[in-house]
Amino acid sequence: MTAKDEITIAQLDEAGARAAIPALCGILADAVASGASVGFMADAAAAEYERFWEGVVAEVAAGRTVLFAASLAGRIVATTQIQLIGKPNQPHRAEIAKVLVHSQARRRGIASRLMQAAEAEALRRGRNLLVLDTDGASAAHALYTSLGFVEVGTIPRYALMPDGADCGATFFYKDLR
Ligand SMILES: CC(C)(COP(=O)(O)OP(=O)(O)OC[C@H]1O[C@@H](n2cnc3c(N)ncnc32)[C@H](O)[C@@H]1OP(=O)(O)O)[C@@H](O)C(=O)NCCC(=O)NCCS
């Protein structure tokens, strides 16, 4: 492997997350442009992406979200989050959110590496039940299945695709015990 291909995974603290906002906005905008249903419509303004990541930084600062970034040759190209459920009766559960890999960096195993890092960190924090959902037609479906997540089912019309078409959400869980 050359330095050009080197993938590094990091957990970002508040300062690191804030510094990464421009890169994270670029990754999110790229995902929307590639047709992924990740919370935004195709005409989203740059300020909407910035507001979203500012919100994530606040959650990181509050200790409710663990944010990961993956870098390829020193440049942030991918991200994901563990959302720590705050309910007293769910101390063992966490949600995985916003698994995003820039379209120029896909199919190199980066999402798999991010998910493995997230699983290890979730376990370290005593969160041994992970839940996530994805657009039923997304490439992420094969990713989660390959990582041992169990498909529960699909809710039709859960959200919209960036172009306004209906988008079902497929729910998965993984019991890490
Ligand atoms: C889904 C996504 C995160 C995958 O990232 P990635 O880094 O390319 O994934 P990996 O290289 O780790 O792929 C691991 C496995 O997942 C499956 N997979 C990933 N992308 C796939 C695709 N486009 N088609 C079919 N299977 C795919 C394959 O089984 C793959 O293993 P292989 O390459 O050995 O065949 C990326 O395509 C992405 O960011 N898409 C847009 C945003 C999105 O939909 N995120 C999920 C929202 S919850």
The ligand as an SDF file (V2000), in Angstrom:
LIG
                    3D

 48 50  0  0  0  0  0  0  0  0999 V2000
  -23.0580    3.2220    1.0320 C   0  0  0  0  0  0  0  0  0  0  0  0
  -21.6380    3.7780    1.1740 C   0  0  0  0  0  0  0  0  0  0  0  0
  -21.4940    4.3820    2.5740 C   0  0  0  0  0  0  0  0  0  0  0  0
  -20.6200    2.6260    0.9860 C   0  0  0  0  0  0  0  0  0  0  0  0
  -19.3050    3.1380    1.2250 O   0  0  0  0  0  0  0  0  0  0  0  0
  -17.9990    2.3750    0.6750 P   0  0  0  0  0  0  0  0  0  0  0  0
  -16.8260    2.9100    1.3950 O   0  0  0  0  0  0  0  0  0  0  0  0
  -17.9890    2.4380   -0.8000 O   0  0  0  0  0  0  0  0  0  0  0  0
  -18.3090    0.8820    1.1290 O   0  0  0  0  0  0  0  0  0  0  0  0
  -17.2210   -0.3010    1.2680 P   0  0  0  0  0  0  0  0  0  0  0  0
  -16.1610   -0.1240    0.2420 O   0  0  0  0  0  0  0  0  0  0  0  0
  -16.8060   -0.4160    2.6890 O   0  0  0  0  0  0  0  0  0  0  0  0
  -18.1290   -1.5530    0.8620 O   0  0  0  0  0  0  0  0  0  0  0  0
  -18.2580   -2.6910    1.6940 C   0  0  0  0  0  0  0  0  0  0  0  0
  -19.2530   -3.6530    1.0490 C   0  0  0  0  0  0  0  0  0  0  0  0
  -20.5480   -3.0290    0.9690 O   0  0  0  0  0  0  0  0  0  0  0  0
  -21.1740   -3.4190   -0.2640 C   0  0  0  0  0  0  0  0  0  0  0  0
  -21.3000   -2.2530   -1.1660 N   0  0  0  0  0  0  0  0  0  0  0  0
  -20.7880   -1.0200   -0.9800 C   0  0  0  0  0  0  0  0  0  0  0  0
  -21.1360   -0.2090   -2.0060 N   0  0  0  0  0  0  0  0  0  0  0  0
  -21.8740   -0.9500   -2.8600 C   0  0  0  0  0  0  0  0  0  0  0  0
  -22.5100   -0.6770   -4.1020 C   0  0  0  0  0  0  0  0  0  0  0  0
  -22.4440    0.5320   -4.6860 N   0  0  0  0  0  0  0  0  0  0  0  0
  -23.1990   -1.6840   -4.6960 N   0  0  0  0  0  0  0  0  0  0  0  0
  -23.2720   -2.9060   -4.1390 C   0  0  0  0  0  0  0  0  0  0  0  0
  -22.6730   -3.2330   -2.9580 N   0  0  0  0  0  0  0  0  0  0  0  0
  -21.9830   -2.2630   -2.3170 C   0  0  0  0  0  0  0  0  0  0  0  0
  -20.2740   -4.4790   -0.8760 C   0  0  0  0  0  0  0  0  0  0  0  0
  -20.6430   -5.7090   -0.3080 O   0  0  0  0  0  0  0  0  0  0  0  0
  -18.9210   -4.0250   -0.3760 C   0  0  0  0  0  0  0  0  0  0  0  0
  -17.9420   -5.0270   -0.3700 O   0  0  0  0  0  0  0  0  0  0  0  0
  -17.0540   -5.2580   -1.7370 P   0  0  0  0  0  0  0  0  0  0  0  0
  -16.5730   -3.9190   -2.2080 O   0  0  0  0  0  0  0  0  0  0  0  0
  -15.9690   -6.1750   -1.2570 O   0  0  0  0  0  0  0  0  0  0  0  0
  -18.0100   -5.8940   -2.7130 O   0  0  0  0  0  0  0  0  0  0  0  0
  -21.3500    4.8450    0.0730 C   0  0  0  0  0  0  0  0  0  0  0  0
  -21.7180    4.3170   -1.1890 O   0  0  0  0  0  0  0  0  0  0  0  0
  -22.0910    6.1490    0.2970 C   0  0  0  0  0  0  0  0  0  0  0  0
  -21.6200    7.0320    1.0080 O   0  0  0  0  0  0  0  0  0  0  0  0
  -23.2710    6.3130   -0.3400 N   0  0  0  0  0  0  0  0  0  0  0  0
  -24.0400    7.5500   -0.2450 C   0  0  0  0  0  0  0  0  0  0  0  0
  -24.5450    7.8200    1.1500 C   0  0  0  0  0  0  0  0  0  0  0  0
  -25.4010    6.7010    1.6840 C   0  0  0  0  0  0  0  0  0  0  0  0
  -26.2850    6.1630    1.0400 O   0  0  0  0  0  0  0  0  0  0  0  0
  -25.1400    6.3880    2.9840 N   0  0  0  0  0  0  0  0  0  0  0  0
  -25.9140    5.4430    3.7270 C   0  0  0  0  0  0  0  0  0  0  0  0
  -26.9680    6.2030    4.4110 C   0  0  0  0  0  0  0  0  0  0  0  0
  -27.4800    5.3960    5.8670 S   0  0  0  0  0  0  0  0  0  0  0  0
  1  2  1  0
  2  3  1  0
  2  4  1  0
  2 36  1  0
  4  5  1  0
  5  6  1  0
  6  7  2  0
  6  8  1  0
  6  9  1  0
  9 10  1  0
 10 11  2  0
 10 12  1  0
 10 13  1  0
 13 14  1  0
 14 15  1  0
 15 16  1  0
 15 30  1  0
 16 17  1  0
 17 18  1  0
 17 28  1  0
 18 19  1  0
 18 27  1  0
 19 20  2  0
 20 21  1  0
 21 22  1  0
 21 27  2  0
 22 23  1  0
 22 24  2  0
 24 25  1  0
 25 26  2  0
 26 27  1  0
 28 29  1  0
 28 30  1  0
 30 31  1  0
 31 32  1  0
 32 33  2  0
 32 34  1  0
 32 35  1  0
 36 37  1  0
 36 38  1  0
 38 39  2  0
 38 40  1  0
 40 41  1  0
 41 42  1  0
 42 43  1  0
 43 44  2  0
 43 45  1  0
 45 46  1  0
 46 47  1  0
 47 48  1  0
M  END
$$$$
